[in-house]
Amino acid sequence: MSLSLRGLRTVIYPAPDLAVAKERWSDLLGIEPYFDEPFYCRVRQRLRA
């Protein structure tokens, strides 16, 4: 059996102010969240292989 790890897939950052965190991460990554709710947002960053 072969085991292949692809690296870190999910990172969760707690944020006391979600609106500020969304703005900062969107600016940093250059993309908007694809899942955006008042309690949680999720951004999918496609990495180059």
N, C-alpha and C positions, 0 to 999 in steps of 0.2 A: 504494500500500500504506500502511495506517495502523498505527502502532505505539502501543499503549496500555500504559503501565506502571502497575501497581497498588501500587507501593511495596514495602517490605521484606517478604518472605514468610517467610524462615527465618533464625533467628539461633542460633548454636551457642555456648554458654558452657562452656568446660572447667571442671570442678569437682574439686578434690582430694578432697572428701568429698561424694559424691553424695547421701547421706541428708540431710545438713544443707542442701544446695542445694535438694533437692526440697521440704523443709519450708518454707524461706524463699520460694521461688517460688510454692508453693501458697498460702501466706499472703498474698503480695503480689497475686496474680492472682485469688484466691478460688476456684480450681478445682484438681482433682487431675490428675496426668498420666494420659493415656489409654493410653500405652505405657510400661510400667515394668519394666525388667530391671535386674539388678545392675550392669551396665556402662553403661546408657543409659536415659534417660527422655525422653518427649516430651509437651509440653503444647500443646494447640490452643486458642488464645485467639481467640474470634470477635469481630471488631471491628465496630462499627457503621459503616455507610456514610454 
